[in-house]
């Protein structure tokens, strides 16, 4: 996992370096203060770890300070100097040898003006800045816009001013060019392969195409047919990601509302029906791998395949591609959700192009797996091939329970608490270890007379994995598996609960009672309703830590196990914040006084739908995990 994290970090660092994109975007507006006095504001959104400098003129001995210019003319009078109303971080800089001020996102620069006449006036506004991070700086850039000041008194606040569209410029609030978004989508497409939902699909893909290559007769026929099916497989993955998104965006665009995109993908990732279907699909594949039956196409299709191999197996290939896309959605959903958010912000082609880039990168490794299974030809065929299928069958059984667990957590069935889930995995992998040692045989297996080095090494690895999981039955965190397991709060027996003295784990503290029957990670105290958390914050004076999460969010469990579990992080979360966990996929029905009616007139009655709407409308996020203060 250390290497996976390094790869993940490298990809994230590589994206902005390749794109050389501008990490700062601006929007401007005029706010009526009193009478004919207005405050012209420029709000900058700064990506990641970038920052800009304050309004100080540092001259030749310091960095390029930000310049905010409002051209007054003869109809507008400037009141005082421009100022930054957001936070400015001041400190001594070792490089420049002076004290400097920096600003991170969001930065708000303002200038008070007085309108000298009754008619509306358009005021030119310019921001000049330079963005830097800990490693380098981007050349200075500028942003210009005309802000309207309406005539008369008592007028409402003016909406953000609009500018002419530059096809190469970043969209307001996004801070990234189109090429930057494409490169980021490509990086996420590759990173998605390492997620818990996607990785288990690799053995299923390899097994399927190994079998497909054995259908046709003749070496050249096999080669051509394999390449054709692999190409169709890759194109199917791209189409299954891009076309539905494009259709949804088109419907949203022409219908003029966000209702279409609001719950579709959340439903797919968390509703019991698709998750049970995914679970059954994995079990069916596993049974097939164990030799219970063969998954084959109808005989009429196979006859056509023999007659014309270039057309054979297309339905099966598409089915495998569809299965891959569906079962991986719990982990690929965050980027899809981010793309959909853009579609509700007036973007049209950009989300479609971004999704195309993501799906191409995501499909490429799977296409290569499908395209070159002939690399295994160098290994003589025989009993080993059936052994590979059986091993994959055990893996599919283990990973299939992840989807049943999602439904169980979302609907509070209580079927797969953490210790039950772990018990299943311990039994499954123990049986796998005995199979590798030749102690268990299936229908098509030959008797194992002796154990080779490969089987021995694999059995050692499997039994070591089993030994690693056993402490989890008593409450051990098992960080390496945190993305796959139900949260530790679902475990009935945690040995630390019975420990004496100061050795007891904070994670084992008694859970806070709440009307929703939910628990925050590590049993931290907190709330599950945003208004309740805000009310508590008014009393305590602490800021609110908003955790946008979900029962089916594997990446949320990874964060909670790997980051939240750090003693210092736990201490700060417990002592410095009022925590609210907004579960966006919880299906429990709320009492009528907690229902929420959207501006479109839709009444949201479940805890998850209300929280998902709050996350989208108030915080502009549609993915988990997301953390806000």
N, C-alpha and C positions, 0 to 999 in steps of 0.2 A: 504493500500500500504506500510505502514511502516513495517508491519509484513512480507510482501512479500520481501521487500528489505533485512530485517534481515535474512530471510531464504536463499535468494540468496547469501548473503555474507557468511553465515555459510557454505553453500555448497562449495563455492569457497575456503574457508579457510580449509575445511575438506579434500579436494582432495589432496593437497601436503602433509598434515600431514599423511594421510593414506598411500600414495604412498612412502614416505620417498625417493623421487627421487632426483637425483642430478640436481640442477637448472642451472648448468653452462655447456656449451658444447664448444668445441674448434675446430678450424681448423688452419692449418699452411701453409704458402707459402713463397717463396723467390722472392724478387723483385730486379731486377738489378738497381743499383744506377748509376754507371759509371764504364766502363771497367770491371775489375774483382772484383769490390766491389759490394756486395749485402747486402740487409737488409732482415733478416729472421724475419717474423712477425707471431705471434700467436694471433688470434682474438677470443675473448671469447664472447659468447652470454649468457646473464644472464637473467633468467626469473623473471618477477614480481618485487617485492620489495627487492629481494636479492641483496647482494653486496659481493665483495671480497676486500682484502686489497692490498695496494701497495707493492712495492718491498723492503720496509724497513724491516730490521731485528730488531724486537722489543724485542727480547730476552724473558726472563721469565716474564717480567713486562707488556707485551702487547699481542696483538693477533698474529696469525700466518700469517706473511707476505707472499706474493706470491714469488715463486722462479722460475726464468726462466733460464734454462740451455741449452747451445748449446755446444756439444762436438766437439771441433775443430779438434783434431788429427793433423797429420803432413802435411795435404794437405790444411788446412783452418786456417786462422789466425783471432782471435777475435780483433775487433777494438773497444776499450773502453768497457764500461759496458752496460748491458741491461737497457732499459728505457721504460717507458710507454708513448706512443705518444697520447693517448686519455686523456680525462679529469680525473683528480684526485681531489677528494673533501677532503680537509684537515680541521680538526677542533679538538677542545679539547673534549676528551671522558671522561665523568664522571665516567664510570665504571673502566676503566684502569688508569685514572688519568694522562694521557699523551695525546699529540697531535698525531692523527693517520690520515692516508690517506685511503680513500675507493674509489672503482671504481664500477660504474654500467654499464649497457649494452649500447653499445658494448665497451669492453675494448681491446686495442691493445697494445701488448708488443713486443718490437723489439730489435734486436741485429745486429749491423753491423759486417760483416765479409769480409775477402779478400781471394779469391781463389788463391792458390799459384801455380797451375798448369793448363794446358790447358784442361785436361780431366774432364768429369762430375764427380761430387762427391755427395754421399748421406750423409747428415749430421743429426745425431740423435738430436732431440729436445725434451725437457721435460718441462712441466709446472706443478708446485705443488701449490695448493691453498686451501683455506677454504672459504666456502660460509656461510654467516650469514644474518639474517634479524633482525627486531626489537625485535623478541621474542626468537629466538634460533639460533644455528649454527649446520651445518652438519659436521661430521668428515672430516678432510682433505682428498683430493683426488689428483690424478695426471693424466696427459695425455702425452703420448709419441708418437712420429711420426718421420719418416725419411723424410727430405726435400731435394729435388734434386737441386744442383747447376750445371747448364750446363757449359761446357767449352767454351772458346773463348769470344769475345767481340761482342757487338751489338745484343745480343739475346733478344727475347721478354720476357715479364713478365711471370713467371711460374705460372701455374694454381694451385689451392689448392691441397696440397699433399693428397694422399689417404692412408688410414690405413686399417689394417686387420679388418674385421667386427666382432664385439663382439655382439652376439644376445641379451645380456642384457644391452648393452651400449646405450647411447642416440645417435640418428642420428645427424650428423653435423648440427649445426644451430638450432636444435630443443630443446635441453636442457631437454628432458624428455625421460624416458624409455618407453617401450611399455606398461608396467603396469600403468605408470603414465598417459599415453594418454587414456588408457581404463577407468581408474577411472575418469578422467576429462570428458570423453564422457558420462559416466553414470550420473555424476552430471548435465551436461548440458541437458541430456534427461529429468531429473526430473524438472529442472528449466524451460524448454520449456513449461511445462503445464501452467505456470503463464503468458505466453505471450498473447497479444491481439488476435492473430490469432488462437491459440489453445484452449483457455478457452471456447469460444462459442460452440465448438464441443462437450463438455461434455453433455449438455442437449439433443442434438441430439442422442448421443450414448445411454444414459439412456432410452430415449423414445423408441428408436428402439428395444432394448432388453426387455423392459417391454412388448411391443407388441408381440415379438417373443415368450415369455414365455406363452402367452395366446393361441398360435396356437395349440399346442398339447393338448391332453386330458389325464388326469390321472396324479397324483402327481409324481410318479416315472419317468414316461415318460417325463414330463416337466423338471425334474431335470437333467436327463441324456442329454436330447436334449439341454438344456440351457448351460450346461458345455461344450458340444461338440462345439456349435456355438461360445461360448466365446473364446474357445481355438483357433478355426479357425480364429476368429477376431484378436486375438493377433498375431498369426503367420503371418497373412496377412499383418499387419502393419510392422512387422519386415522384411518380404520378400520385400514389396514395397519400403522400404528404402534401404535395403542391396543389393538386386539383381541388380537393375538398376545401382547403384554405381559400383558394381563389373563388370558389363558388360562394362560400360564406361571406367573404369580403364584398363580392358583387351584390349579394342579397342585402348585406348591411348598408352598402353604399347607396343603393337605389331605394331601399326601404326607409333609410334615414334614421335608423335607431340602433341601439346596442343590444336590444333584447335577444336578437338571434345569436350573438356571440356570448351572451352572459353565462349560460350554464351548460352549453353543449359539451365542452371538453372536460369540465369538472365532472359532469355526469359520466362520461366515458371512463375517467380514471378512478372514480370512487363509488359509483352505483353498484349494488350487489349483482345485478344481472350480467353486465360485461365481465366483471371480475370472476364470477362463477363460471362463465363461459371460458375465460382464459384458463382457469384452474382445470376444467374438464379437458380442454385441448392438451394441456401438458400431461395430464394423466393418460389420455388416449395415446399420445406419442410414446409415453413411457411403456405402456402395455404392449405397444407394437414393437418397441425396441427389445422387450423381454421375450418376444416370440409368441405372444398370445394370438396375434393376427398380423397380416400384412396390410399396410395402407396402400391401396392400388387404385388406379383410375378404372372407370367402367370398361368392360371388355371392348365395347364399340369404339371408345376413345383409343384404347391400346392398339386395336386393329388399324385405325387411321394413323396412329403413330408409326406402326410398322410400314404402312404404305407411304407415308411422307414424314420422315423423321424430323424435318425442320418445323413441323407444326405440332409434333407430339409433345405431350406433357405440359402444355401451356397452362391449363387449368390448375394443375398441381403446383406449378411454379408460382402462379399468381396467388394461390392459397397460402403458400409458405410466406410470400412477401406480405400478404395481408396480415397473417398471424404475427409476423415480426413487427409490423408497424403498430398493431393494436396492443400487444403485450408490452411493448417498450414505451408506451405513451406515458405511463406513470412517471418515468424519468425524463423523457424528452418533452413532457408537457410544459415545463417552465419556459423554454425558449419559444414554444408555440404560443403560449399565453402572452408572452411579451410582444410577439409579432401581432397577435390579435388586438392587443391594446392599441398598437399603432393604427390599426384599421379603423378604430373608433375615434381617432384623433384627426381624421381628415386625410390620412395617407391612403393612396390607392395602389399604385404599382409597386411602391417600396416594400410593403409586406409580402407581396407575391414573389418578388425577386429575391428577397431575403430568405424566404422559406425554400425557394428553389435551390439556393446556395447551400443551405443547411442540409436538405435532403440528398443532394448530390454527394456531399462530403460524408454523410451518414451511410449512404448506400455503397460507396466505393469499396470499403474493406469487405463487406459482405459479397459484393460482386466478384472481388478477387478470390474470395474463398470458393465461390461457385465456379469461377472461370478456370481455376487451376487445381482442382482436386486430383488431376492426373499426376501431380507431384508425388502422390502416394503410390503411383504404379511401381516405383522402384522397390517397394516393399511387397514381397510375395503375398498374394491373396490366400485366404484360408480361414482357419478358426479365429485368427486375430481380429478379422473384420467383424465377426459376430460378437466378440468380446468387447470391441469398441462400442458397438451398439448397445450392449447391455450396460456398460459403464455410463453411457449417455442416458440410458433409461433411469438409472438411480439419480443422476444429476437432475433430470427433468422432474422426477417426483419431488425432490427437495425444493427446487425453485418454484414448482407449481403451487406449493402451499403459501407462497408469498401473496398470491392473489386472493386466496381464501381468507388470509389474514387481513387484507385490506377491507374486504366486505365485513368481516367480523368486527374490526375496530370501528368502522364507520357507523355500523348499525347497532353496536353494543350487544352483540349476541352472546359474548362470553364463551365462545367455543375454543378459541385458540389463544389463550393467555400465553405469556412468554414461556413458562415452563413446559406447557403442552407442546408448543411449537418446537422448543429445544429437544424435548423427548423424541419427537418424530424424527428430527434431523439426526440425533445421536443414533437411533435405531437404523435409519436409512444408510448412514455412512458406515456404521459397524457392519451391516450386511454387505455393503460394497467392499469393505476390507476383506471379509471372509470370501467373497466371490473372487477377488484378485488372488487370494491364496489357494483357490481351487476347491474350497470347502463347500461351495454352493454351485450347482449347475442348472442351466435352463435348457429348454427344449432342443435348441440347435447347437448347444455347446458340446465340445469333445472333452473327454476326461483329461484333467491336467496331471500329467505324470511327474513333472518337475517344474519348479518355479525359476523363471529366468530373472535376470537382473532388473529388467523393466518392471515386471509385476512386483518384485520385491520392493523396489523403490517406491512404486505407487502405493502399495499396501502400507508401507511405513508412513508415507505422507498422510494417507487417509486415517490410519489409527492415531497418528499424532493430532490430527484435526479433531477427532472424537474426544481425545483426552483434553484438548483445549476447551471444548464445549462443556464438558461435565461441570466445572465450577459455576457455569452460568445457571445451572439448576438451583444454586444456592445464592444467586444474586450477583455473581461476578459480572462486570459491565460488558465484557467481550467486545471491545471497541472495533475489532476487525470485522465483526458481523453486524454492526449497529444498523446498517442500512437495510438489512434483511429481516431482522427480528422485530417482533412487537416491542413497544417501549417497556422498559423495566418496571414502570409503574403498574403494569398489568400483572406482575408476578405476585403470587400469594405468599410465597416464603422467600424472604431475604434474610440471610443469616446475620447481617449487620444490625437488623432490628433487635436482635437478642444479645448484641455485644454490650459489654459493660464499659463504663468509663468514657474517656475521650476518643476511643478508637472507633466508635460508631460512625458510619459514613453519613455525610449530609444527604446523599441520595436516598438513604433509607429512612429519613425523617417521616413522621406520620403525615399522611396526605391531608390537605386542607379540605374540609367538607364544603360542598357547593351544590347548588340546586341543579346543576347540569350533569352531575356525576362524572365530571372530567378531572384530569390531573395535569398539572404542568410538569415538564421534564424535571427529573431529580426531586420531585415533590416540593418544588419551590412554592412559596405562597404567592397567590395572585388571583386574577379574575378571568372570566370568560365572556364578559360583556364590556364593551368599550366605555359606555357611560358610567358603569360602576367603577372602573379603573380611574377615570378622570375625576370622579367625585372623591375617591380615596386620595388622589394626588393633591387635590385642593386642601385636604385636611393635613396630610403629611408633609406637603411641600416638596415631595420627590417628583422627578419626571416620570412619565409613563413609558415603559419599554413594551412596544407592540410586537408581538410574535405572530406573524401571519403564517399559519401552519396547517397541517391536515393529517388525518389518520393514515391516509395512503401515501404520504410524502416520504419516500425513502431518503431523500437528501436531508430532510428535516431531522430524521433519526441520526444520520451521520453527524450533523452539526451538533446535536445535543450530546452525543456520545463522545465526540472528539474535541469539541470546543467548550461547550457549556460545562463539561465535567472538570475542566481545569479549576483547581481550588480557588485561584484568584478571581476567575470569571464567576464562579458560583458565589463567592463572597460579595462581589459587586452587584450581581443580580439580586441577591437576597437583601442587601443592606441599602443599596443606593437607588432602587427603582420600585415603582409599582408595576408589576408585570401583568399584562393581559394577553392571553393566548386566543387568537381568533381562528378557530377551526373552521375552515371554509368548506369542508366536506361532511360535516356532522349532520346526520339525517333526522335527529330528534325534533319533534314538533314543539314549537314554543307556545306558551300561553298567549292568548289573544292580545293582551296588552303589550306584548313584545313584538308583534308582527310589524312589518315595515312595508309601506306602500311607496313604490318608486314613482318618479315624475310621469312615467308612461302609464301609470295606473295599475301595474302589476303588484299583487300582494305577496310578499315573501313570508312564509310561515315556518320554515325550518331554521335551526341555528346556523347551519352551514350556508344556506342561501343568503341570510341576512349578513353574515360576516363576509362572504364573498363580495356582496354588493358594496359594503363599507370599504373593503380593501380596494375595489376598483374605483369607486366614486370619490372617496376621500383621500386615498393614498396613491391612486393611479398605478396599482400593481395588480397583477393577475397570475402570480406564480408563488410557489412556496419552495423553500423558506424565504421570507422577507422580514427584515428587522428594521424598526423605526423607533426613534425616540421623540 
